[in-house]
Amino acid sequence: MFVLVEMVDTVRIPPWQFEQKLNDSITEALNKKLANKVVYNVGLCICLYDITKLEDSYIFPGDGASHTKVHFRYVVFRPFLDEILIGKIKGCSQEGVHVSLGFFDDIVIPPESLQQPGKFDETEQVWVWEYETEEGAHDLYMDIGEEIRFRVVDENFIDTSPTGPSSAEASSSSAEEVQKKEAPYTLVGSISEPGLGLLSWWTNS
């Protein structure tokens, strides 16, 4: 679920932080810049693990701050494909079941990846597994707040960095684009196999 990623960055330390140890200032600056941010094709950054190398620091004319090239390792949330995770159901919609891990909410299990046969209950706004038994079908509801075990089957990165306006006509549509914010990193899950789904379905009585 968590991986160590090697990164290189140039860290700017302002003069009023010179009294601190350089490592402490760099750690603070890197965490302020990266923690809880999604880096494209890397994952969700959690916290600095360690600093592996510090190059020489430079002070440029007109800027009293020091600039140091830093080689470091960062703890990143990026599950591998087919990894089994346990989260909580955040909500349900026609698009599928939305799952949260507490610190990461952009997980969706699409309808075709749910236990089959399934249906979406419009009145309750939840997905239902129509579980077949010898006595008939039982409706197993996927209620909000329930713990769910799922397999990671896909991941989607979207580059959300700002782009300049392409033309004057684009300004009218830009307001609509602002409203429709897309998550920079999304996981796609599946529960369409035995043992996956709500934990309460598989508990031994």
C-alpha positions, 0 to 999 in steps of 0.5 A: 500500500505504501512505497518509498520513492526516491526524489530530487528537489531544490529547496529554498530556505529563507534567511530567518530559518538559518538559525535552525539546523539545515536538515530540520529546515529542509524536512519542514519545507519538503513536508509543507510542499509535498505532504497530502499532495498527489504527484502525477504518476507517483501517488499520494505523498504522505511524509518524508522518510529520509534525506539521502544526500545534500548538495552544496547550498547557494545564495543567489544575487538579489535573494537572501535565501539559500538554495540546496539540491536535495536527494530524499526518499518519500513515503507515498500511498500507491497500492499495487494492482491486485492488492486487497484493501479494507475501507469503509463505504462512503456512499453509493450512486449509479456510478458504483460504490464509493469507498474511503480509507480514511485518508484517501477517498477517491476509490470507486467500485463500478457496477460491473465489478460488484457481486452479481447479480446486483441492483441499485436501490433508488429509494435507499440509494444503495447497491444490493447484492441479490444473493441466491440460496436454496431458499430463494434470493436474499438482498444484501445491502451495501450500507454507508459506513460498512467495512468493505474488502476490495481488490485494486484493479486499476488506477487513474492519474489526471494531470490537474496542473493549470493550463493557460487559456487557448482562446478568448472563447475558452473563457465562457467554458472555463467556469463550467470546468472549475465546477467539475473538479476531477480527482488527480488520483483515483483507484478502481476496485472490484468485489466480484469474487468470493471473500470480497465485499462487506466484511459482515458477509463473510464472518463465521457465525 
